Amino acid sequence: MRILQTHVDYIEYEPIKKELKSAEDVEMVKTRVENALVLFTSVEKGDDPAVGRKAIDEVNEFAGKIKCGRVLVYPFAHLSRDLSKPSEAMEVLEAMVKRSGELGLEVSRAPFGWNKAMEMKVKGHPMAEQSKVFSSGEVGGEKVSDAIKAEEKIASSWHILEPSGKLSPAGDFDFSGSGNLKKFVGYEIEKVRAVHQMPPHITLMKKLEMVDNEPGSDPGNFKFLPKGRIVKALLEQWVTQKTVDYGAMEVETPIMYDYEHPALKEYLNRFPARQYVVTSAKKDFFLRFSACFGQFLLMADSNISYKDLPMRVYELTRYSFRLEKAGELAGLRRLRAFTMPDMHTLCSDMEMSKREFEKQFELCVECMEDLEIDEYEMAIRMTDDFWKDNKGFVLSLVKKIGRPILVEMWSSRFAYFDPKFEFNFVDSMGKAAALSTVQLDHENGKRFNVKYIDENSSAKHPFILHASPSGAIERVMYALLEKADMDEKNGKVPSLPVWLSPVQVRVVPLSDKFLEHAEKIMRDIEGNDIRVDLDDRKEGVGKKVRSAELEWVPYIVVLGEREVESGKISLRERKTGKEEESTVEQLVEKLKGDCVGKPFRSLSLPKKLSMRPTFGTV
């Protein structure tokens, strides 16, 4: 069972049309319920009345805390793709209503099996929206770590740390001029992860024919269309090369691991994530959520000297898996299968760890610059003890980005890391996503029996840094698309960095008469490692140019009689709207400047638009 629980000032609903033949008969009237907990409920296969009663018991406990005695059970099929039969769902819903009455709650239920018009106003307090999952036993295919349970109970305090060294409670900080930070702080403190409207990047990723849903898979697993694959592959190539250049050794490790492996089992309960579970030969395996397991086991089998430290190992995991709650899935921001650049670094002691942490922080800053993402918010999370002992180190990081950051202070360490930092992107809906991150691991060197031989020939367990220089590749794509959407809302031209644009140049002949010349120009441009295509369709030039702009093609080359005779090109730069007479050589030079130091990947689509299919759905 999946429930989206909302505390509302009011909700109004009205039955419009039956969705099921077996739908109950109801009056076609508008109903209004005020000051209530609304339980948007999807009953799933395997749920029984006991599950419904268990859900209401938890709801009742929460209702007591917020002093709300009214509940509306609202059948809502859109939280799950594994729904129970209608007759079974009705039994569970009725059990929820009955249990609510037994507990003294004022209860009502919206009609089952109907399409309904609905309007509501959600209250503004931090706990007004919550996503919940219930089952008759363990949630099928999901296991929850002890670290998640501990994280939910840990006492956190929230502060703002300024480059000057001033540390203020978040509630006392003046956010004037720091509106983005204010949104990020609110998101973190309220911890509302559920999504109630479609994020802009989902519309864009489909419109641009980059990424689409795959109904044949589990939610949160996406298909990457040719243009999206180009962008994703370039990001993978870029971050891998950047990390290898930094000094990491690239490896590849398995995607599934034995639940009963002693070190892995202990580690799972120290990592705050939900895992997919698969069964083979009567044994349970979990799908990895990072490269940690494989890299730790690899390093435990290695002969390592203190002279090798800091020792860096890197893998681009395609894929990592986290069984995020259905109500929290949100396109490329929060998904269940993702591509994670994951580096682990062995360090001999705390001082080496801090020096390496600082260098990796700088690597992360470079990554944000390469991606042209400048409005990110930094958070650092640590225990009170780490802050007391390492104030100078923490402050040195804040000074590097030169603006206030969010600090989450823990009363004790609930997981293996202390501290960790992230660069977070905040979108137009006020939702945040961590991109770059580095964590200092105090436990897993010993847990996995990773050792190095020190100067005195003694075996020692190292500290381990976990780093993702860019963050998950899919999240980077989310941030780029959301940033473009915000740019457009602010009157700018939405775009991707030129090096990531699937098509960098489009050649547009004025008529078929100039096709042969256009093909020659296209080949000349393509020979300089530039992704270029040719609009040879039977359309007017205005429509062709508009089409290129809607596809976010950075440069458009228009060719007609004048260009053929002069040997030059008419060049339009989409981002500035500037049109000028130019040459192929000048265009190539301009593009090389846009893409300096970045990887190249050929266009994996038909070069002529007349031969190109349309992908995906909008």
ROPA-895286 format. One record per residue (C-alpha): residue number from 1; residue in three letters; chain; y, x, z. Coordinates in Angstrom, 3 decimals. Last residue first. Layout:
# ROPA-895286
pos code unit v u w
NUM ALA A Y X Z
...
This chain:
# ROPA-895286
pos code unit v u w
618 VAL A 14.425 5.431 -25.629
617 THR A 10.895 6.206 -26.791
616 GLY A 9.324 9.439 -27.940
615 PHE A 9.412 11.346 -31.195
614 THR A 10.965 10.727 -34.610
613 PRO A 9.237 12.513 -37.470
612 ARG A 10.856 15.329 -39.507
611 MET A 10.374 15.708 -43.263
610 SER A 13.797 14.394 -44.312
609 LEU A 15.295 16.533 -41.529
608 LYS A 14.354 19.725 -43.347
607 LYS A 13.406 22.680 -41.122
606 PRO A 10.230 20.975 -39.952
605 LEU A 10.024 21.566 -36.179
604 SER A 8.898 24.571 -34.134
603 LEU A 12.275 26.337 -34.268
602 SER A 11.697 29.972 -33.378
601 ARG A 12.172 31.256 -29.837
600 PHE A 14.810 33.718 -28.693
599 PRO A 15.376 35.237 -25.263
598 LYS A 18.795 35.793 -23.664
597 GLY A 20.675 39.081 -23.251
596 VAL A 23.491 37.989 -25.541
595 CYS A 23.103 34.348 -26.579
594 ASP A 26.695 33.170 -27.058
593 GLY A 27.721 36.567 -28.430
592 LYS A 24.826 36.500 -30.879
591 LEU A 26.009 33.059 -31.934
590 LYS A 29.525 34.283 -32.730
589 GLU A 28.199 37.293 -34.643
588 VAL A 25.891 35.040 -36.662
587 LEU A 28.793 32.723 -37.475
586 GLN A 30.940 35.671 -38.554
585 GLU A 28.174 36.966 -40.828
584 VAL A 27.591 33.518 -42.332
583 THR A 31.263 33.364 -43.189
582 SER A 34.123 31.237 -41.886
581 GLU A 36.585 28.513 -42.768
580 GLU A 37.488 26.597 -39.652
579 GLU A 36.906 23.397 -37.711
578 LYS A 37.449 23.239 -33.924
577 GLY A 35.950 20.283 -32.069
576 THR A 35.743 22.517 -28.995
575 LYS A 32.125 21.864 -28.012
574 ARG A 30.974 20.899 -31.509
573 GLU A 32.121 23.995 -33.365
572 ARG A 32.562 23.023 -37.038
571 LEU A 32.189 25.681 -39.722
570 SER A 33.063 25.355 -43.413
569 ILE A 31.218 28.196 -45.099
568 LYS A 32.182 31.065 -47.407
567 GLY A 30.898 32.223 -50.785
566 SER A 34.157 31.038 -52.325
565 GLU A 32.611 29.034 -55.184
564 VAL A 29.777 27.525 -53.144
563 GLU A 32.134 26.796 -50.245
562 ARG A 34.644 24.964 -52.474
561 GLU A 31.929 22.911 -54.156
560 GLY A 30.419 21.706 -50.902
559 LEU A 28.785 23.038 -47.734
558 VAL A 29.266 21.887 -44.131
557 VAL A 27.948 24.167 -41.359
556 ILE A 27.596 22.523 -37.946
555 TYR A 27.463 24.563 -34.733
554 PRO A 26.470 23.493 -31.195
553 VAL A 23.835 20.856 -32.126
552 TRP A 24.084 18.305 -29.292
551 GLU A 21.774 15.775 -31.012
550 LEU A 24.596 13.221 -31.075
549 GLU A 26.803 15.870 -32.706
548 ALA A 24.228 16.517 -35.420
547 SER A 23.980 12.780 -36.149
546 ARG A 27.759 12.508 -36.383
545 VAL A 27.810 15.320 -38.931
544 LYS A 25.113 13.602 -40.987
543 LYS A 26.871 10.233 -40.780
542 GLY A 30.101 11.759 -42.018
541 VAL A 28.292 13.596 -44.825
540 GLY A 26.868 10.363 -46.201
539 GLU A 23.108 9.916 -46.089
538 LYS A 20.210 10.622 -48.450
537 ARG A 18.641 13.145 -46.076
536 ASP A 18.792 16.905 -46.648
535 ASP A 20.055 17.762 -43.167
534 LEU A 19.002 21.394 -42.917
533 ASP A 17.816 23.256 -39.819
532 VAL A 18.764 26.369 -37.869
531 ARG A 17.338 28.194 -34.865
530 ILE A 18.850 31.677 -34.960
529 ASP A 16.855 34.899 -35.046
528 ASN A 19.061 36.585 -37.684
527 GLY A 16.816 35.620 -40.606
526 GLU A 17.470 31.977 -39.787
525 ILE A 21.123 32.323 -40.807
524 ASP A 20.296 33.754 -44.236
523 ARG A 17.481 31.211 -44.698
522 MET A 19.849 28.309 -43.918
521 ILE A 22.471 29.680 -46.316
520 LYS A 19.840 29.851 -49.075
519 GLU A 18.687 26.290 -48.334
518 ALA A 22.306 25.079 -48.482
517 HIS A 22.780 26.714 -51.897
516 GLU A 19.741 24.863 -53.227
515 LEU A 20.872 21.618 -51.619
514 PHE A 24.398 21.691 -53.114
513 LYS A 23.912 19.071 -55.833
512 ASP A 21.985 16.962 -53.338
511 SER A 25.352 16.090 -51.766
510 LEU A 27.911 17.294 -49.206
509 PRO A 25.398 19.787 -47.841
508 VAL A 24.975 19.840 -44.029
507 VAL A 23.508 22.961 -42.385
506 ARG A 22.733 22.506 -38.705
505 VAL A 23.024 25.416 -36.306
504 GLN A 21.671 25.952 -32.778
503 VAL A 18.754 23.516 -32.877
502 PRO A 16.757 23.415 -29.624
501 SER A 19.909 24.415 -27.687
500 LEU A 18.831 26.807 -24.929
499 TRP A 20.741 29.886 -26.123
498 VAL A 23.769 27.661 -26.798
497 PRO A 23.948 26.470 -23.176
496 LEU A 23.312 22.716 -23.256
495 SER A 26.015 20.223 -24.128
494 PRO A 28.115 17.251 -23.070
493 VAL A 31.680 17.410 -24.459
492 LYS A 34.216 17.048 -21.656
491 GLY A 36.048 13.915 -20.529
490 ASN A 34.912 13.938 -16.902
489 LYS A 32.129 11.422 -17.595
488 GLU A 30.928 13.758 -20.352
487 ASP A 30.838 16.714 -17.965
486 MET A 28.866 14.617 -15.463
485 ASP A 26.257 13.865 -18.138
484 ALA A 26.080 17.533 -19.120
483 LYS A 25.540 18.510 -15.480
482 GLU A 22.753 15.918 -15.236
481 LEU A 21.094 17.402 -18.327
480 LEU A 21.328 20.988 -17.081
479 ALA A 20.189 20.031 -13.579
478 TYR A 17.144 18.132 -14.847
477 MET A 16.198 21.040 -17.131
476 VAL A 16.420 23.390 -14.142
475 ARG A 14.293 20.942 -12.198
474 GLU A 11.626 21.082 -14.908
473 ILE A 11.595 24.876 -14.726
472 ALA A 11.012 24.879 -10.965
471 GLY A 13.522 27.057 -9.141
470 SER A 15.525 29.779 -10.828
469 PRO A 14.722 32.900 -8.807
468 SER A 11.720 31.383 -7.014
467 ALA A 11.147 33.649 -4.056
466 HIS A 8.639 33.981 -1.215
465 LEU A 9.194 37.094 0.905
464 ILE A 6.213 38.430 2.845
463 PHE A 6.236 40.427 6.092
462 PRO A 3.480 43.000 6.089
461 HIS A 0.271 43.332 8.138
460 LYS A -0.430 46.931 9.140
459 ALA A -3.339 49.350 8.668
458 SER A -2.732 52.759 10.258
457 SER A -2.633 55.964 8.202
456 ASN A 0.363 57.223 10.218
455 GLU A 2.824 56.668 7.355
454 ASP A 1.600 53.073 6.975
453 ILE A -1.431 51.659 5.160
452 TYR A -0.829 48.139 3.828
451 LYS A -2.621 44.961 4.742
450 VAL A -3.019 41.338 3.633
449 ASN A -5.462 39.679 6.020
448 PHE A -4.701 36.201 4.687
447 ARG A -3.433 34.896 8.045
446 LYS A -1.924 38.279 9.001
445 GLY A 0.311 38.600 5.968
444 ASN A 0.687 34.838 6.047
443 GLU A 2.654 34.527 9.265
442 HIS A 6.279 35.730 9.278
441 ASP A 7.355 34.531 5.830
440 LEU A 11.005 35.026 4.828
439 GLN A 11.978 32.459 2.202
438 VAL A 14.031 32.789 -1.002
437 THR A 15.189 29.843 -3.133
436 SER A 16.767 29.033 -6.485
435 LEU A 16.778 25.348 -7.490
434 ALA A 16.797 22.807 -4.664
433 ALA A 17.550 19.264 -5.778
432 ALA A 20.268 16.958 -4.492
431 LYS A 20.906 13.249 -4.942
430 GLY A 24.507 11.998 -4.783
429 MET A 24.092 9.749 -7.822
428 SER A 26.289 12.047 -9.943
427 ASP A 23.975 14.997 -9.280
426 VAL A 23.976 17.677 -6.591
425 PHE A 22.340 21.012 -7.520
424 ASN A 21.076 23.032 -4.578
423 PHE A 20.919 26.801 -4.160
422 GLU A 18.355 27.421 -1.478
421 PHE A 17.942 29.609 1.597
420 LYS A 14.992 30.261 3.872
419 PRO A 14.892 31.729 7.353
418 ASP A 12.401 31.642 8.986
417 PHE A 9.221 30.714 7.118
416 TYR A 5.668 29.883 8.297
415 ALA A 6.349 26.247 9.154
414 PHE A 7.603 24.356 12.239
413 ARG A 9.733 27.198 13.626
412 SER A 11.604 26.089 16.742
411 SER A 14.921 24.434 17.677
410 TRP A 15.814 24.420 14.005
409 MET A 19.315 25.034 12.623
408 GLU A 20.201 23.590 9.232
407 VAL A 23.229 25.402 7.859
406 LEU A 25.266 24.012 4.971
405 ILE A 27.542 26.404 3.108
404 PRO A 31.276 27.110 2.900
403 ARG A 32.555 29.171 -0.053
402 GLY A 32.642 32.807 -1.193
401 ILE A 29.244 33.129 -2.890
400 LYS A 28.671 36.680 -1.626
399 LYS A 30.469 35.950 1.652
398 VAL A 27.782 33.426 2.580
397 LEU A 25.076 36.047 2.106
396 SER A 26.875 38.571 4.330
395 LEU A 27.216 35.852 6.991
394 VAL A 23.444 35.557 7.293
393 PHE A 23.032 39.315 7.766
392 GLY A 25.827 39.540 10.316
391 LYS A 24.450 36.632 12.336
390 ASN A 20.959 38.133 12.565
389 ASP A 19.743 37.947 16.185
388 LYS A 21.443 34.702 17.223
387 TRP A 20.722 33.079 13.864
386 PHE A 17.039 34.016 13.979
385 ASP A 16.730 32.610 17.508
384 ASP A 18.349 29.279 16.665
383 THR A 15.773 28.863 13.927
382 MET A 16.608 28.940 10.244
381 ARG A 17.635 26.924 7.217
380 ILE A 20.244 28.174 4.759
379 ALA A 21.872 25.798 2.330
378 MET A 23.956 26.684 -0.695
377 GLU A 25.660 24.151 -2.929
376 TYR A 25.762 24.432 -6.701
375 GLU A 28.793 23.903 -8.916
374 ASP A 28.437 26.969 -11.140
373 ILE A 25.505 26.150 -13.395
372 GLU A 26.038 28.141 -16.600
371 LEU A 22.283 28.828 -16.756
370 ASP A 22.872 32.589 -16.892
369 GLU A 25.289 32.282 -13.952
368 MET A 22.728 30.368 -11.881
367 CYS A 20.174 33.086 -12.627
366 GLU A 22.600 35.833 -11.613
365 VAL A 23.097 34.135 -8.227
364 CYS A 19.304 34.061 -7.802
363 LEU A 19.082 37.804 -8.460
362 GLU A 21.797 38.326 -5.829
361 PHE A 19.687 36.415 -3.294
360 GLN A 16.759 38.594 -4.329
359 LYS A 18.775 41.670 -3.396
358 GLU A 19.717 40.141 -0.018
357 PHE A 16.108 39.220 0.760
356 GLU A 15.075 42.781 -0.138
355 ARG A 17.464 44.242 2.423
354 LYS A 16.441 41.602 4.977
353 SER A 12.732 42.264 4.485
352 MET A 13.223 46.035 4.723
351 GLU A 14.934 45.502 8.078
350 MET A 12.304 43.038 9.298
349 ASP A 9.380 45.356 8.624
348 SER A 6.999 46.681 5.972
347 CYS A 7.843 44.329 3.130
346 LEU A 5.480 42.593 0.680
345 THR A 7.182 40.538 -2.034
344 HIS A 5.969 37.254 -3.467
343 MET A 7.364 35.830 -6.707
342 ASP A 6.891 32.271 -7.985
341 PRO A 8.312 30.810 -11.204
340 MET A 7.155 27.188 -10.803
339 THR A 6.170 24.798 -13.580
338 PHE A 5.731 21.218 -12.415
337 ALA A 3.236 18.412 -11.849
336 ARG A 4.104 15.728 -9.280
335 LEU A 7.772 15.028 -9.926
334 ARG A 11.159 15.084 -8.227
333 ARG A 14.129 16.104 -10.317
332 LEU A 12.467 15.833 -13.734
331 GLY A 12.260 12.046 -13.613
330 ALA A 12.746 10.668 -10.114
329 LEU A 9.648 10.234 -7.960
328 GLU A 10.659 9.238 -4.424
327 GLY A 9.155 5.734 -4.439
326 ALA A 5.819 7.141 -5.623
325 LYS A 5.597 9.623 -2.748
324 GLU A 5.182 13.198 -3.945
323 LEU A 1.655 14.460 -4.542
322 ARG A 2.615 18.060 -5.188
321 PHE A 1.121 20.023 -8.070
320 SER A 1.784 23.421 -9.640
319 TYR A 1.125 23.890 -13.335
318 ARG A 1.777 26.062 -15.188
317 THR A 2.508 28.561 -12.469
316 LEU A 4.722 31.429 -13.620
315 GLU A 3.352 34.301 -11.575
314 TYR A 4.942 37.262 -9.848
313 VAL A 3.933 40.108 -7.516
312 ARG A 6.477 42.387 -5.819
311 MET A 5.676 45.359 -3.580
310 PRO A 8.527 46.549 -1.329
309 LEU A 6.669 48.698 -0.610
308 ASP A 4.315 50.849 -2.672
307 LYS A 4.937 53.960 -0.532
306 TYR A 3.703 51.995 2.498
305 SER A 0.362 52.077 0.722
304 ILE A -1.585 49.146 -0.700
303 ASN A -5.254 48.934 -1.651
302 SER A -5.735 45.419 -3.027
301 ASP A -8.151 42.603 -2.110
300 ALA A -5.676 40.994 0.318
299 MET A -3.074 41.178 -2.458
298 LEU A -5.201 38.996 -4.733
297 LEU A -5.912 36.499 -1.945
296 PHE A -2.178 36.295 -1.206
295 GLN A -1.343 35.916 -4.914
294 GLY A -3.859 33.148 -5.486
293 PHE A -2.799 31.164 -2.450
292 CYS A 0.959 31.572 -2.817
291 ALA A 1.221 30.578 -6.484
290 SER A 2.632 27.164 -5.600
289 PHE A 1.487 23.561 -5.096
288 ARG A -2.124 24.441 -5.828
287 LEU A -4.599 21.679 -6.635
286 PHE A -6.858 21.046 -3.674
285 PHE A -10.629 21.393 -3.680
284 ASP A -13.157 19.259 -1.827
283 LYS A -16.838 20.110 -2.125
282 LYS A -19.611 17.685 -3.123
281 ALA A -20.353 19.676 -6.288
280 SER A -16.724 19.204 -7.368
279 THR A -14.140 16.980 -5.698
278 VAL A -10.423 16.973 -6.477
277 VAL A -7.554 16.582 -3.997
276 TYR A -3.863 16.408 -4.912
275 GLN A -1.724 17.811 -2.132
274 ARG A 1.128 16.665 0.077
273 ALA A 3.597 19.348 1.116
272 PRO A 5.161 20.914 4.222
271 PHE A 3.194 24.179 4.464
270 ARG A 1.740 25.290 7.803
269 ASN A -1.269 22.973 7.685
268 LEU A -2.155 24.224 4.241
267 TYR A -2.053 27.785 5.579
266 GLU A -4.851 27.112 8.087
265 LYS A -7.074 25.621 5.398
264 LEU A -6.284 28.475 3.037
263 ALA A -7.166 31.147 5.591
262 PRO A -10.479 29.524 6.516
261 HIS A -11.593 28.487 2.988
260 GLU A -12.672 24.897 3.670
259 TYR A -10.215 23.231 1.303
258 ASP A -11.462 25.368 -1.574
257 TYR A -8.794 26.198 -4.153
256 MET A -7.494 24.929 -7.478
255 ILE A -4.974 26.341 -10.019
254 PRO A -6.522 29.797 -10.379
253 THR A -4.419 33.021 -10.607
252 GLU A -2.332 34.838 -13.227
251 VAL A -0.433 38.080 -12.627
250 GLU A 2.984 39.596 -13.434
249 MET A 4.114 42.691 -11.525
248 ALA A 7.681 42.325 -10.226
247 GLY A 10.416 44.938 -10.578
246 TYR A 13.649 43.103 -11.363
245 ASP A 12.830 43.478 -15.056
244 VAL A 9.661 41.475 -14.365
243 THR A 11.758 38.786 -12.690
242 LYS A 14.276 38.575 -15.536
241 GLN A 11.489 38.584 -18.115
240 THR A 9.738 35.708 -16.358
239 VAL A 12.983 33.789 -15.874
238 TRP A 13.878 34.031 -19.573
237 GLN A 10.421 33.349 -21.001
236 GLU A 9.963 30.250 -18.852
235 LEU A 13.477 29.024 -19.667
234 LEU A 12.858 29.599 -23.369
233 ALA A 9.526 27.756 -23.149
232 LYS A 11.151 24.770 -21.453
231 VAL A 13.928 24.500 -24.026
230 ILE A 11.523 24.835 -26.965
229 ARG A 9.078 22.414 -25.334
228 GLY A 11.858 19.874 -24.952
227 LYS A 12.611 20.066 -28.666
226 PRO A 8.925 19.714 -29.582
225 LEU A 8.189 16.884 -27.085
224 PHE A 7.275 17.671 -23.492
223 LYS A 4.921 15.134 -21.922
222 PHE A 5.435 14.260 -18.279
221 ASN A 3.431 13.980 -15.053
220 GLY A 5.347 12.280 -12.208
219 PRO A 3.286 9.104 -12.477
218 ASP A -0.407 9.874 -13.138
217 SER A -1.373 10.083 -16.802
216 GLY A -1.940 7.663 -19.696
215 PRO A 1.555 6.211 -19.299
214 GLU A 3.046 9.588 -20.324
213 ASN A 6.783 9.554 -19.736
212 ASP A 9.033 11.413 -22.146
211 VAL A 10.729 14.779 -22.567
210 MET A 12.954 16.390 -25.208
209 GLU A 13.731 13.765 -27.853
208 LEU A 17.496 13.940 -27.151
207 LYS A 17.539 10.229 -26.295
206 LYS A 14.475 10.651 -24.097
205 MET A 15.834 13.562 -22.040
204 LEU A 19.231 11.834 -21.964
203 THR A 18.004 8.529 -20.521
202 ILE A 16.034 10.365 -17.846
201 HIS A 18.995 12.673 -17.174
200 PRO A 21.182 9.715 -16.201
199 PRO A 19.097 8.869 -13.099
198 MET A 17.470 5.408 -13.255
197 GLN A 18.331 3.270 -10.272
196 HIS A 16.826 2.694 -6.832
195 VAL A 15.607 6.200 -5.917
194 ALA A 13.976 6.953 -2.557
193 ARG A 14.813 10.332 -1.001
192 VAL A 16.932 9.189 1.937
191 LYS A 17.020 12.224 4.249
190 GLU A 20.283 11.073 5.905
189 ILE A 21.158 14.626 6.948
188 GLU A 20.341 16.265 3.631
187 TYR A 21.975 13.679 1.376
186 GLY A 25.110 13.546 3.507
185 VAL A 25.399 17.335 3.482
184 PHE A 25.045 17.400 -0.305
183 LYS A 27.719 14.756 -0.821
182 LYS A 30.107 16.649 1.477
181 LEU A 29.361 19.914 -0.327
180 ASN A 30.348 18.264 -3.612
179 GLY A 33.567 16.979 -2.094
178 SER A 34.633 20.368 -0.773
177 GLY A 38.402 20.259 -1.350
176 SER A 38.912 18.319 1.865
175 PHE A 35.548 18.478 3.664
174 ASP A 37.095 19.035 7.105
173 PHE A 34.162 19.952 9.334
172 ASP A 33.608 18.146 12.643
171 GLY A 30.485 16.165 11.678
170 ALA A 28.841 19.253 10.196
169 PRO A 29.152 21.069 13.527
168 SER A 31.281 24.156 12.876
167 LEU A 30.416 27.841 12.369
166 LYS A 33.380 30.105 11.552
165 GLY A 32.271 33.402 10.018
164 SER A 35.217 33.729 7.634
163 PRO A 32.855 32.942 4.756
162 GLU A 32.422 29.458 6.303
161 LEU A 29.288 28.085 7.976
160 ILE A 28.946 24.300 8.149
159 HIS A 26.511 22.954 10.725
158 TRP A 23.554 20.611 11.132
157 SER A 21.209 20.483 14.098
156 SER A 17.502 19.958 13.643
155 ALA A 14.899 18.872 16.201
154 ILE A 11.451 18.935 14.637
153 LYS A 9.527 15.649 14.536
152 GLU A 9.365 14.967 10.783
151 GLU A 8.881 18.675 10.125
150 ALA A 5.889 18.674 12.477
149 LYS A 4.149 15.911 10.516
148 ILE A 4.916 17.695 7.260
147 ALA A 3.676 20.968 8.772
146 ASP A 0.428 19.296 9.871
145 SER A -0.325 18.830 6.196
144 VAL A -0.885 15.527 4.420
143 LYS A -3.893 14.953 2.221
142 GLU A -3.847 12.789 -0.870
141 GLY A -6.506 11.629 -3.333
140 GLY A -6.914 8.280 -1.608
139 VAL A -4.639 7.923 1.420
138 GLU A -6.830 8.487 4.463
137 GLY A -8.131 5.274 5.917
136 SER A -7.255 1.638 5.220
135 SER A -4.033 2.776 3.565
134 PHE A -0.280 2.860 4.165
133 VAL A 2.600 4.518 2.285
132 LYS A 6.284 4.224 3.217
131 SER A 9.645 4.802 1.513
130 GLN A 12.747 4.367 3.639
129 GLU A 16.252 3.025 3.073
128 ALA A 18.616 1.988 5.884
127 MET A 17.744 5.018 8.014
126 PRO A 20.983 6.955 7.432
125 HIS A 23.287 3.934 8.001
124 GLY A 25.081 2.271 5.091
123 LYS A 23.557 -1.189 4.993
122 VAL A 22.064 -2.318 1.687
121 LYS A 23.715 -5.203 -0.160
120 MET A 21.384 -7.380 -2.200
119 GLU A 21.065 -9.283 -5.470
118 MET A 17.867 -10.599 -7.057
117 ALA A 16.777 -12.626 -10.077
116 LYS A 13.033 -13.166 -9.815
115 ASN A 10.051 -12.894 -12.162
114 TRP A 7.269 -14.632 -10.297
113 GLY A 3.746 -13.669 -9.256
112 PHE A 4.350 -13.859 -5.504
111 PRO A 7.299 -15.820 -4.118
110 ALA A 9.491 -14.115 -1.484
109 ARG A 8.168 -14.129 2.066
108 SER A 9.818 -15.083 5.333
107 VAL A 9.688 -13.686 8.862
106 GLU A 11.533 -13.983 12.168
105 LEU A 9.724 -11.348 14.202
104 GLY A 7.936 -12.304 17.408
103 LEU A 5.003 -9.922 17.039
102 GLU A 2.614 -12.750 16.143
101 GLY A 5.078 -13.926 13.492
100 SER A 5.109 -10.492 11.848
99 ARG A 1.298 -10.421 11.942
98 LYS A 1.125 -13.727 10.050
97 VAL A 3.556 -12.589 7.365
96 MET A 1.727 -9.297 6.878
95 ALA A -1.632 -11.067 6.733
94 GLU A -0.169 -13.390 4.092
93 LEU A 0.818 -10.356 2.026
92 VAL A -2.677 -8.877 2.358
91 GLU A -4.404 -12.078 1.295
90 MET A -1.958 -12.509 -1.593
89 ALA A -2.740 -8.998 -2.834
88 GLU A -6.450 -9.805 -2.886
87 SER A -5.881 -12.871 -5.077
86 PRO A -3.538 -10.921 -7.370
85 LYS A -6.088 -8.115 -7.912
84 SER A -4.948 -4.795 -6.456
83 LEU A -2.325 -2.590 -8.069
82 ASP A -2.883 1.029 -9.097
81 ARG A 0.315 1.664 -11.072
80 SER A 2.476 1.562 -7.974
79 LEU A 6.034 0.956 -6.757
78 HIS A 6.872 -1.593 -9.470
77 ALA A 4.704 -4.495 -8.269
76 PHE A 7.191 -5.860 -5.728
75 PRO A 6.150 -8.697 -3.433
74 TYR A 9.056 -9.166 -0.964
73 VAL A 8.182 -9.579 2.728
72 LEU A 11.475 -10.484 4.405
71 VAL A 11.848 -9.463 8.050
70 ARG A 14.295 -10.529 10.791
69 GLY A 14.450 -9.097 14.321
68 CYS A 16.824 -6.199 13.755
67 LYS A 17.728 -4.174 16.841
66 ILE A 17.711 -0.789 15.084
65 LYS A 15.035 0.670 17.353
64 GLY A 13.153 -2.606 17.661
63 ALA A 12.971 -2.962 13.889
62 PHE A 11.401 0.513 13.699
61 GLU A 8.550 -0.489 16.002
60 ASN A 8.151 -3.772 14.130
59 VAL A 7.915 -1.953 10.799
58 GLU A 5.116 0.208 12.201
57 ASP A 3.140 -2.832 13.362
56 ILE A 3.939 -4.535 10.056
55 ALA A 2.276 -1.725 8.099
54 LYS A -0.832 -1.847 10.288
53 ARG A -1.094 -5.607 9.733
52 GLY A -0.901 -5.134 5.973
51 VAL A -3.546 -2.406 6.063
50 ALA A -5.813 -4.663 8.125
49 PRO A -5.414 -7.381 5.484
48 ASP A -7.112 -5.103 2.915
47 ASP A -5.924 -2.397 0.555
46 GLY A -8.600 -0.841 -1.666
45 LYS A -6.635 -1.326 -4.870
44 GLU A -2.918 -1.401 -4.135
43 VAL A -0.490 -3.933 -2.670
42 SER A 3.061 -3.106 -3.766
41 THR A 5.679 -4.237 -1.225
40 PHE A 9.466 -4.385 -1.170
39 LEU A 9.857 -4.909 2.587
38 VAL A 13.349 -6.226 3.291
37 LEU A 14.513 -5.614 6.858
36 ALA A 17.073 -8.287 7.581
35 ASN A 20.725 -8.954 8.310
34 GLU A 21.006 -11.996 6.016
33 VAL A 18.495 -13.898 3.882
32 ARG A 19.665 -15.969 0.908
31 THR A 17.371 -18.129 -1.237
30 LYS A 18.276 -19.487 -4.686
29 VAL A 16.227 -22.457 -5.827
28 MET A 13.385 -22.993 -8.290
27 GLU A 11.037 -24.469 -5.695
26 VAL A 7.657 -22.779 -5.585
25 ASP A 4.201 -23.113 -7.120
24 GLU A 2.058 -20.029 -6.555
23 ALA A 1.439 -17.621 -9.422
22 SER A -2.071 -17.875 -10.902
21 LYS A -0.780 -17.878 -14.469
20 LEU A 1.091 -14.695 -13.603
19 GLU A 4.660 -13.698 -14.508
18 LYS A 6.090 -17.136 -13.704
17 LYS A 9.781 -17.496 -14.553
16 ILE A 13.129 -17.540 -12.770
15 PRO A 12.541 -17.520 -9.011
14 GLU A 15.849 -16.876 -7.194
13 TYR A 16.735 -14.058 -4.825
12 GLU A 19.621 -13.290 -2.484
11 ILE A 19.635 -10.372 -0.054
10 TYR A 22.055 -9.739 2.781
9 ASP A 23.466 -7.072 5.073
8 VAL A 20.329 -5.152 4.240
7 HIS A 17.913 -2.737 5.912
6 THR A 15.616 -1.525 3.146
5 GLN A 11.907 -0.685 3.264
4 LEU A 10.261 0.441 0.021
3 ILE A 6.595 -0.182 0.717
2 ARG A 3.468 1.231 -0.878
1 MET A 0.000 0.000 0.000
